[in-house]
Amino acid sequence: MSKLCIQGGKRLNGDVIINGAKNAAVAILPATVLVDGISVIENLPNIDDVAILNDAMRSLGAVTNFLDKHTLEIDASTVYQHSALDECISKMRASYYLLGALLGRFGKAEVAMPGGCDFGGRPIDQHIKGFEALGAKIEVVDNVIRATADKLIGTRIYLDVVSVGATINIMLAAVLAEGTTIIENAAKEPHIVDVANFLNMMGANVKGAGTDVIRIKGVEKLHSGKYSTVPDQIEAGTYMIAAAITGGDVYVRNIIPEHMESLSSKMREMGVEILEGDDYLRVIAPDVLKATNVKTLPYPGFPTDLQPQMAVLLTVATGVSTMIEGVFENRFQYIEQLKETGAKIQVEGNKAIIEGVENLKPTHLKATDLRAGAAMILAGLKAQGGETVIHNIKYIDRGYESVEEKLAALGANIYRKSSN
Ligand code: EPU
């Protein structure tokens, strides 16, 4: 087990290159099961979640080959299994995409109930509602979800909650179905558009991704092709906040600035200067950060996946800020850790009230989940007068490529140490 050690207080300066989006990659890899041929996926992040899915694809019978560390060639024509029950895959949230993809390809699928970060209840009733509407029969026995269908037939599905996972999963199941499927109240995140673009590149007919209503006209088959994953909005946001919290001046490159709008607006309210280029943002920290109020919402609202990182920035802003979690039932588990740094935070239900302090103290912190882990790094970059040590970093490695190398290149004093 490794840990990250940080001597905070260094201003970050320079350029950071953002990788492909984790949450697009973890949907596109399962989606390749639908392709009767070879998919070449470029700009994949080199993270543990991608490695786990690559193994899962191989155990289903796909032939995969990394052409370089960010490009994977997948021949899914050899997939013969419709069961994905490995313990490793079941720990991932994205394992549920194998359900939609295998159901779409074989008319049957068996997948272990998805795990993932613990934010309170994370039901999958909307995924099931969608599969059933398409004509599948669903059973959940001993923590395994089984879906079977003689034939999937397109239909109209209204999502009762805006769900990224359900939107993508229904898209996957519907791509090869007979007739047209209409998803209403669909999620609009950049990775939804990215998965739709991938499917269309392979011959699917998906229209409206990125709006509330997605129309999927079933096609007979998907063909070979090459696709490049969209840049990671959340990784980009994490580095933008790292620049701001360290008093830095950082170019965050290889991104789509429009995807960062909700974060850029809030950071500007706090006094941060953000200059925009075609595929980069330059983030220049002010002398003093001002308090603000943030509420997380589905895209284009402020992303829940940047909530813990933004909360850390608010801990050192002058005045009282509020952070409302509007997507998940309980995404504040990390706050007890953060308080160890001297942050003044009070939680009332889904609202955190944050009173800005001058600085944070170095201490030992635990990553309680992926984005909470990123938030602990940000706290460590700020904390002065000693070493911050972050434990449980396996969560961070699931979603951030080379985080310590990227931060060190910007001037942070951070290194990885094996725990004894
Ligand atoms: N929900 C339901 N029923 C469902 C599905 C969702 O009630 O059938 C509720 C959830 O409980 C939650 C809300 O709807 O309150 C939104 O959940 P959503 O389905 O959108 O989330 P998800 O698919 O489980 C994905 C990302 C998360 C990200 C959320 C929201 C993946 C693998 N995970 O989760 O990413 O927080 O969307 O944007 O794409 C992360 O990257 O750190 C991460 C947790």
Residues whose N, C-alpha, C, O or C-beta is under 5 A from the ligand:
A	BS01	EPU	N23 R93 A94 C117 G121 R122 P123 I124 D125 Q126 H127 V161 V162 S163 V164 G165 A166 T304 D305 V327 F328 E329 L370 R371
